[in-house]
Amino acid sequence: MQRKTRILIVEDEKPIREGLVDVLVYHGFDVDTAADGRDGLKSALSGRFDLILLDLMLPGVDGFEICNRVRASDPEQPIVMLTAKGTDEDIIRGLDLGADDYVCKPFSVAQLVARIKAVLRRSQIGQDDVYRLRLDRDLEIDLRNLEGRRGEEPLRFTRREADVLHYLHANAGRPVPREELLAKVWGYPRSLGLETRTVDIHIAKLRRKIEPDPANPRYLLTVRGAGYRLLSG
């Protein structure tokens, strides 16, 4: 008998937590819960879960600290954040700490389930034989180990950032539309018609890391009306 996918929900608001349990159990997941940050951190560090659905505003230990601690322990652990609608600073901070994606409250049940499944699919896909990117003599990126250097400055990347660079590099001969990145990197069905800024946020984060001047990018370009393109120097 095939093992069910195990999901940990860390959410302090009881109605939301119970609603999430009902939805995910209905869709065939094995679900455990934590109602505060301390219990959530302990469970999250156990390594027993295929995905962690993590609220950011928690009593005891907040979701940012949980995400940071989990990432330090297991760089590949899939994490989806739950965040209040419109808190861009929280979204950016959570993604910087290594969360794979975010879902804003209030959320569509169909989109929540689709995004959880997409993150789980991506966690099962490895990189191909392209592990290192050299964009010029001063900028090299190791996609497998999520690290690189710009001159003498060390760089660290999240798995999702590495996946974006990997896909753009594989398609370097053309600009890649946002919708294609959502489908190929995040695994979202195009039919969902997602309204999400996750691609733009990841591009902005990558530019801050790899570009000498993020406001005037040299490597990671926006092609107006067409998408993003990765260039060598």
C-alpha positions in Angstrom: 0.0 0.0 0.0 1.4 3.4 -1.0 2.3 5.7 1.8 0.2 8.9 2.0 1.9 12.2 1.6 2.4 13.7 5.1 1.7 17.4 5.7 2.3 19.4 8.9 0.0 22.4 9.4 1.4 25.1 11.8 -1.5 27.5 12.4 -2.6 29.1 15.6 -6.1 30.1 14.5 -8.3 27.1 15.3 -11.0 27.6 12.6 -8.4 28.0 9.9 -6.4 25.1 11.2 -9.4 22.8 11.3 -10.6 23.9 7.9 -7.2 23.2 6.4 -7.2 19.7 8.0 -10.6 18.9 6.5 -9.5 20.1 3.0 -6.2 18.3 2.9 -7.6 15.0 4.4 -10.4 15.2 1.7 -7.7 15.4 -1.0 -5.9 12.3 0.3 -3.1 13.8 2.5 -2.1 12.5 5.9 -2.2 15.6 8.2 -0.7 16.6 11.5 -1.0 20.0 13.2 0.6 22.3 15.7 -1.2 25.3 17.2 1.8 27.3 18.3 5.4 28.0 17.2 7.2 25.9 19.8 5.3 22.7 19.0 5.4 23.6 15.3 9.2 24.0 15.4 9.7 20.6 17.2 7.5 18.8 14.7 9.0 20.6 11.7 12.5 19.6 12.7 11.5 16.0 13.1 11.9 15.3 9.3 8.7 13.3 9.2 6.8 15.5 6.8 6.7 15.8 3.0 5.6 19.4 3.3 5.1 22.0 6.0 2.2 24.5 5.7 3.5 27.3 7.9 1.6 30.4 9.2 4.0 33.3 9.8 2.4 35.0 12.8 2.5 32.4 15.6 2.8 32.6 19.4 6.0 31.4 21.0 8.2 31.1 17.9 7.1 32.8 14.7 7.0 31.3 11.3 10.2 33.1 10.1 12.3 31.5 12.8 10.7 28.1 12.1 11.5 28.4 8.4 15.1 29.5 9.2 15.7 26.6 11.6 14.2 24.1 9.2 16.2 25.3 6.3 19.4 25.1 8.3 18.6 21.5 9.2 17.2 20.4 5.8 17.7 22.6 2.7 15.3 20.5 0.7 12.3 20.4 3.0 9.3 21.8 1.1 7.7 24.8 2.9 4.6 26.8 1.9 3.9 30.0 3.9 0.5 31.2 4.9 0.5 35.0 5.1 -2.0 37.9 5.4 -3.0 39.4 2.1 -0.8 42.4 1.0 2.1 41.9 3.4 4.9 42.1 0.8 7.6 42.5 3.3 6.6 39.3 5.1 6.5 37.4 1.8 9.9 38.6 0.7 11.4 37.8 4.1 9.9 34.3 4.1 11.1 33.6 0.6 14.6 34.9 1.5 14.6 32.4 4.4 14.0 29.6 1.9 10.2 29.0 1.8 9.2 27.5 -1.6 6.0 29.5 -2.0 3.3 31.5 -0.2 -0.5 31.6 -0.1 -2.3 34.7 1.0 -5.2 34.7 3.3 -8.1 34.4 2.4 -7.3 31.8 -0.1 -9.1 29.7 -2.7 -9.2 26.0 -1.6 -8.6 24.9 -5.2 -5.5 27.1 -5.6 -4.2 26.2 -2.2 -4.3 22.5 -3.0 -2.9 23.0 -6.5 0.0 25.0 -5.1 0.8 22.4 -2.5 0.8 19.7 -5.1 3.0 21.8 -7.3 5.6 22.3 -4.6 5.5 18.6 -3.8 6.1 17.7 -7.5 9.0 20.2 -7.7 10.6 18.6 -4.6 10.8 15.3 -6.5 12.5 16.7 -9.6 16.3 16.8 -9.5 18.6 19.0 -11.6 20.0 17.6 -14.8 23.7 17.6 -15.7 24.0 21.4 -15.6 25.1 22.2 -12.1 27.3 25.3 -12.6 26.6 28.6 -14.3 29.3 31.0 -15.1 27.8 34.3 -16.2 31.1 36.0 -16.5 34.6 35.6 -15.0 33.5 37.1 -11.7 30.1 35.4 -11.3 29.8 31.7 -10.9 26.8 29.8 -9.4 26.7 26.2 -8.1 23.1 25.1 -8.6 23.5 21.8 -6.8 24.9 23.3 -3.6 22.9 26.5 -3.7 26.0 28.7 -3.5 28.2 30.9 -5.7 30.5 33.9 -5.8 30.5 37.3 -7.3 34.1 38.3 -7.2 35.2 37.6 -3.7 31.7 37.9 -2.3 30.0 34.5 -1.4 26.4 34.0 -2.4 23.7 31.8 -1.1 20.6 30.7 -3.0 17.3 29.0 -2.1 16.3 25.9 -4.1 13.6 27.9 -5.9 16.0 30.6 -6.9 18.4 27.9 -8.3 15.5 26.4 -10.2 14.6 29.7 -11.8 18.2 30.3 -12.9 18.4 26.7 -14.2 15.3 27.1 -16.3 16.3 30.5 -17.7 19.8 29.1 -18.5 18.2 26.1 -20.3 16.2 28.6 -22.4 18.8 31.3 -22.8 18.0 31.8 -26.5 14.7 33.5 -25.8 12.7 35.4 -23.1 10.7 33.2 -20.9 7.2 34.5 -19.9 6.0 34.6 -16.3 3.3 32.1 -17.0 5.8 29.6 -18.4 8.0 30.0 -15.3 5.0 29.4 -13.1 4.1 26.2 -15.1 7.7 24.8 -15.5 9.4 25.9 -12.3 6.5 26.0 -9.8 4.5 23.3 -11.6 1.2 25.3 -11.6 -1.4 24.3 -14.2 -1.8 27.2 -16.7 -5.5 26.8 -16.4 -5.5 28.1 -12.9 -4.9 31.7 -14.0 -3.0 32.4 -10.8 -2.7 36.0 -9.6 0.7 35.9 -7.9 3.8 38.0 -7.7 6.0 35.1 -6.8 7.9 35.2 -10.1 8.6 38.9 -9.9 9.6 38.6 -6.2 12.1 35.9 -7.0 13.5 37.8 -10.0 14.0 40.9 -7.7 15.7 38.7 -5.1 18.0 37.1 -7.7 19.0 40.5 -9.1 20.0 41.7 -5.6 22.3 38.7 -5.4 23.9 38.5 -8.8 23.7 41.9 -10.3 26.4 44.6 -9.6 23.6 47.2 -10.0 20.1 45.6 -9.5 18.4 48.7 -10.9 20.3 48.3 -14.2 20.6 44.5 -14.7 23.3 43.0 -16.8 22.5 39.3 -16.6 18.8 38.9 -15.7 16.9 41.1 -18.1 13.2 42.0 -18.4 12.0 41.8 -22.1 9.0 44.1 -22.1 5.8 42.1 -23.0 7.7 38.8 -23.3 9.2 37.8 -20.0 12.7 37.3 -18.5 16.0 36.4 -20.2 19.3 35.3 -18.6 22.5 36.5 -20.4 26.1 35.7 -20.0 28.4 38.7 -19.5 
